[in-house]
Amino acid sequence: MINLVIDAGNTRVKLFVFKADKVLESLVCDEIRIRRTVEKLFSKYTFENAIVSSVGGMTTKIQSVLDGISNVLFLSSAVKVPFENHYRTPETLGVDRLALVSAAAVQFPNKNVLVVDAGTCVTYDILSKEGVYFGGAISLGLKMRSKALHSFTENLPEVEISQKETMVGKDTQSSMQVGVEKGFLFEIEGMLAAYKKQFGDLTIVLTGGDAEYLSKRLKNSIFAQPNFLAEGLHAILIYNTDQ
């Protein structure tokens, strides 16, 4: 069985071809090239099912290019997921967080799992060993911190991430870099310590655009999973097609 997973953000669309639990191929395109990219995949594979996680106005455009697939699931809060959702406002829970927790439930059964998604924002999602999800936390991502310092002050520039190891900035730019990067790192270390204190034995999964940056610097034992969100989307698709 070959399935198609589409993760559509505000500007980019990521497409994954799954056979069983393995990714055969992955592609990234923009909104303009979505039809051409899907047609390219159709020329290579025969898909039985597809799942789409989409924000904004991308849903209609993607729906129009998936006519060749009989079973297409569009992810929403109403879709069945492989865990018990105790989030107080499930209709406001982002589909990306639904997918991440689904991957945790399928890949790490009977374990307390913390998923840290370090992207534009940083999300922390905790799944208990009983398979119950209550929520987590949302914070500023690495680049967003730099943009905030620049946007909400008169004279501070927007700085690039330097990845320096020093704790002492010698001028305004390097001082901002130290503050942004070390503040980001220390926040995550503190959050991981707090979750470990509350939940004890905790499996930590790190994913998102800044996962590689963090995995080299965090002292905690973690699983770095670059395709964790796509794997969660595929888990949701399987869970709904097998019902």
C-alpha distance (Angstrom), angle and dihedral (degrees) to the residues before:
residue distance angle dihedral
M1 . . .
I2 3.80 . .
N3 3.80 118.5 .
L4 3.78 134.6 -174.1
V5 3.81 122.3 -135.5
I6 3.81 119.1 -166.4
D7 3.79 122.6 -170.5
A8 3.81 109.0 -174.2
G9 3.79 119.2 -172.0
N10 3.79 130.2 177.3
T11 3.81 95.1 -75.4
R12 3.81 109.6 3.5
V13 3.78 135.2 51.4
K14 3.80 121.2 -152.1
L15 3.79 118.7 -160.5
F16 3.81 125.7 -166.7
V17 3.78 129.6 -171.4
F18 3.81 112.0 -149.4
K19 3.78 129.2 -166.9
A20 3.80 108.9 -176.0
D21 3.81 102.3 -40.2
K22 3.80 96.4 -31.0
V23 3.80 127.9 99.7
L24 3.80 107.7 -129.2
E25 3.79 95.7 -179.8
S26 3.79 140.6 -6.1
L27 3.80 130.3 -162.3
V28 3.79 136.4 -177.8
C29 3.80 124.7 -153.2
D30 3.78 141.2 154.7
E31 3.79 127.4 -109.8
I32 3.81 93.3 -92.4
R33 3.81 93.7 56.4
I34 3.80 98.9 43.0
R35 3.82 95.4 103.3
R36 3.80 93.3 47.8
T37 3.81 91.7 47.1
V38 3.81 94.2 49.7
E39 3.80 91.3 47.2
K40 3.80 88.7 52.4
L41 3.79 90.1 55.1
F42 3.82 91.5 45.4
S43 3.80 88.6 57.3
K44 3.81 90.4 57.5
Y45 3.82 104.6 34.9
T46 3.78 141.7 34.6
F47 3.77 107.1 -137.9
E48 3.79 123.0 -153.4
N49 3.80 97.9 -174.2
A50 3.77 140.0 8.4
I51 3.79 137.2 -166.4
V52 3.79 125.3 -158.8
S53 3.79 126.9 -160.3
S54 3.78 106.4 -172.0
V55 3.79 141.0 166.6
G56 3.78 130.1 -158.8
G57 3.78 120.9 -10.6
M58 3.79 96.2 -20.9
T59 3.82 94.6 93.8
T60 3.80 96.7 75.2
K61 3.79 93.5 46.7
I62 3.79 92.9 49.2
Q63 3.80 92.2 45.9
S64 3.79 89.9 56.3
V65 3.81 93.2 58.7
L66 3.81 97.5 47.7
D67 3.79 98.6 69.1
G68 3.80 90.8 118.5
I69 3.82 93.0 65.1
S70 3.78 116.5 78.1
N71 3.81 97.8 -157.6
V72 3.83 116.0 44.4
L73 3.80 119.5 167.3
F74 3.81 118.8 -160.7
L75 3.77 109.0 -156.9
S76 3.81 117.9 -123.5
S77 3.79 138.5 142.3
A78 3.83 88.4 -87.5
V79 3.82 93.9 62.2
K80 3.82 117.7 101.9
V81 3.81 114.5 -107.8
P82 3.84 131.2 -166.3
F83 3.80 95.4 -112.2
E84 3.80 139.1 57.6
N85 3.80 108.0 -96.3
H86 3.81 114.4 -148.5
Y87 3.81 95.7 164.9
R88 3.82 106.2 137.9
T89 3.81 94.0 -134.1
P90 3.83 105.4 30.5
E91 3.80 91.4 169.5
T92 3.83 89.3 64.6
L93 3.79 95.6 47.4
G94 3.79 110.7 112.0
V95 3.79 116.5 -114.4
D96 3.79 89.2 -128.5
R97 3.81 90.3 60.6
L98 3.83 90.1 47.3
A99 3.78 89.0 55.0
L100 3.80 95.0 46.1
V101 3.80 93.4 50.9
S102 3.82 90.0 46.4
A103 3.80 90.0 55.5
A104 3.80 89.6 49.6
A105 3.81 91.5 50.5
V106 3.81 93.5 50.9
Q107 3.80 99.7 39.2
F108 3.81 99.5 39.2
P109 3.82 108.0 33.2
N110 3.81 119.0 180.0
K111 3.81 92.2 15.7
N112 3.79 135.3 107.4
V113 3.81 103.1 -114.7
L114 3.79 130.5 -169.1
V115 3.80 115.2 -165.0
V116 3.81 115.4 -161.1
D117 3.80 113.2 -167.2
A118 3.80 108.2 -168.8
G119 3.79 107.7 -167.1
T120 3.79 133.8 108.5
C121 3.78 84.6 -29.7
V122 3.78 126.9 17.4
T123 3.79 114.5 -122.7
Y124 3.78 125.4 -168.6
D125 3.81 116.1 -161.3
I126 3.78 124.4 -178.6
L127 3.80 124.6 -158.1
S128 3.80 117.9 -173.2
K129 3.79 123.3 -133.9
E130 3.82 86.6 -109.1
G131 3.81 89.0 63.0
V132 3.82 95.0 -106.9
Y133 3.81 122.0 140.0
F134 3.80 119.0 -158.4
G135 3.82 102.0 165.6
G136 3.78 135.4 -99.5
A137 3.78 135.4 -150.5
I138 3.79 142.2 -58.2
S139 3.80 123.7 -148.8
L140 3.81 141.8 162.1
G141 3.78 118.6 -69.6
L142 3.80 123.3 -129.7
K143 3.81 98.6 -96.6
M144 3.79 92.7 39.4
R145 3.82 89.5 60.4
S146 3.78 91.4 56.9
K147 3.81 92.0 46.7
A148 3.82 91.3 49.2
L149 3.82 92.9 54.7
H150 3.78 89.9 51.5
S151 3.83 97.2 41.7
F152 3.79 98.1 47.2
T153 3.81 99.0 44.0
E154 3.79 133.1 63.1
N155 3.79 101.6 -133.6
L156 3.79 110.7 19.7
P157 3.82 115.0 107.1
E158 3.79 126.1 -138.2
V159 3.80 106.3 -103.5
E160 3.77 132.7 -156.5
I161 3.79 120.7 -121.9
S162 3.80 106.0 -96.4
Q163 3.82 102.9 -175.8
K164 3.81 89.9 -144.4
E165 3.79 118.2 161.3
T166 3.81 96.2 -144.1
M167 3.80 122.7 108.1
V168 3.82 94.1 -157.0
G169 3.79 121.7 76.6
K170 3.81 113.0 -156.1
D171 3.81 96.5 -161.4
T172 3.81 138.3 15.1
Q173 3.80 95.3 -84.4
S174 3.80 96.0 47.9
S175 3.82 91.0 42.1
M176 3.79 89.0 56.2
Q177 3.78 91.3 47.1
V178 3.80 91.4 52.5
G179 3.80 91.9 46.4
V180 3.80 94.6 47.6
E181 3.80 97.7 43.4
K182 3.79 100.2 38.2
G183 3.79 92.3 41.3
F184 3.80 89.0 52.7
L185 3.80 93.0 47.7
F186 3.80 96.0 44.3
E187 3.79 91.8 47.6
I188 3.78 91.7 55.2
E189 3.81 92.4 45.1
G190 3.81 89.3 50.9
M191 3.80 92.6 47.8
L192 3.80 91.7 49.9
A193 3.80 90.8 49.8
A194 3.82 91.6 49.8
Y195 3.81 93.2 49.4
K196 3.81 90.9 47.4
K197 3.80 90.3 51.3
Q198 3.81 91.2 51.6
F199 3.81 99.5 41.2
G200 3.81 102.7 28.0
D201 3.78 110.7 -156.5
L202 3.81 102.2 42.0
T203 3.80 132.5 175.9
I204 3.81 109.3 -148.9
V205 3.80 122.0 -155.1
L206 3.81 119.7 -169.6
T207 3.79 121.0 -162.1
G208 3.81 140.8 148.6
G209 3.79 135.6 76.5
D210 3.81 95.4 -53.8
A211 3.82 95.4 42.4
E212 3.81 94.1 105.4
Y213 3.83 91.4 49.1
L214 3.80 90.6 51.8
S215 3.80 98.5 41.0
K216 3.81 90.1 62.4
R217 3.80 92.1 52.9
L218 3.78 108.1 35.2
K219 3.80 117.2 93.9
N220 3.79 93.9 -154.4
S221 3.79 121.6 100.3
I222 3.80 103.9 -107.8
F223 3.78 142.3 164.1
A224 3.82 111.0 -124.3
Q225 3.82 107.1 -151.5
P226 3.83 115.6 177.2
N227 3.85 94.7 -177.5
F228 3.79 96.9 39.9
L229 3.82 94.9 118.5
A230 3.81 92.4 50.0
E231 3.80 89.8 47.7
G232 3.80 88.8 52.0
L233 3.79 91.9 51.3
H234 3.78 89.6 50.8
A235 3.81 90.3 48.9
I236 3.81 89.5 54.3
L237 3.80 90.5 49.2
I238 3.80 92.1 51.1
Y239 3.80 91.6 45.1
N240 3.82 91.1 54.8
T241 3.81 98.1 41.4
D242 3.83 91.7 49.0
Q243 3.82 94.1 51.8
